[in-house]
Amino acid sequence: MNDFSYIGTELEVFNHATEWKNYYGKHLRPFLGEEVLEVGAGIGGTTKILCESKQKRWVCLEPDETLAAQIKNQIASGQLPPHCEARAISSTELPAEEKFDSIIYIDVLEHIEEDKKELLTISRHLKKNGFLIILCPAHQKLFTPFDAAIGHFRRYNKRLLTDAAPSNLKCIKLIYLDSVGLLASLGNKLILNSSSPSYKQIQFWDKMLVPISRLTDPISRFRIGKSILGVWQNL
C-alpha cells in the first residue's frame, strides 16, 4: 500500500492561478502528444488547463492517495475529460511497457531529492521522438521559507536543469518565464520572507503581474523569470 503523503498546503491556493497556467500552457502545448503522462498531478489543477480533446489518453500519477482520489472524483463528475486516468503510484511503479508521447513535470521536480535518477527512470517511458517537459521554480537565491515548508529541495537555473536531464535526450527549449514575477519573488525574499503566500497575494500575482510578464518576457528574450521551462526530445 502506498503511504506517501504530500506535505505542501499550497495546491488549493495555486489552483486558482489560471492566468499563469494558461501562460506556460501556451509554451508547452506544442509538445503535448496524444498520450500524456503527468507526474505529480496534485489535485488536477494543471490537468484541467492542459488536457484537451486532441489527447487520447492522459495519465495522472499522484503518489498521495488522498490527492489521487480527488482527481478520480473530478473525472467521475465530468470536471476532467473521460480520457483522463489517475493512479496513486510513483514513477518507479509504472509498468515498463507503458510509453507516452509526452511526459510532464509541472512544479514537481523540485520536490524530488534524486532528480537525476527520477528523470532517467521516467525517460524510459518516452516514445521515439517523445517530449520530456519540465517547469520548475528558478534561481536558488530566491529559496525562501515557503520553498522549505512545501518540501522543495532546490530551485533551478539552466545549468542545474540541464544537468538533471538524461544525456540521451536532446534539449530543444530552455527558457525563463515570468520576468515581473521574478521581481515580486525578490521582494518577498528580501522584504516579506513569507513562508506561505495568501490567496490575495496569489491572485494579485496571477491577475496583475503575469499578464505584464506575457509582454515583457519576449522583450527580455525569455532570459529572466521566476520559473524555468525545459523541453527535451527522445530522438
Secondary structure, 3 states (H helix, E strand, C coil): CCCCCCCCCCHHHHCCCHHHHHHHHHHHHHHCCCEEEEECCCCCHHHHHHCCCCCCEEEEECCCHHHHHHHHHHHHHCCCCCCEEEECCCHHHCCCCCCEEEEEEECCHHHCCCHHHHHHHHHCCEEEEEEEEEEEEECHHHCCHHHHHCCCCCCECHHHHHHHCCCCCEEEEEEEECHHHHHHHHHHHHHHCCCCCCHHHHHHHHHHHHHHHHHHHHHCCCCCCCEEEEEEECC
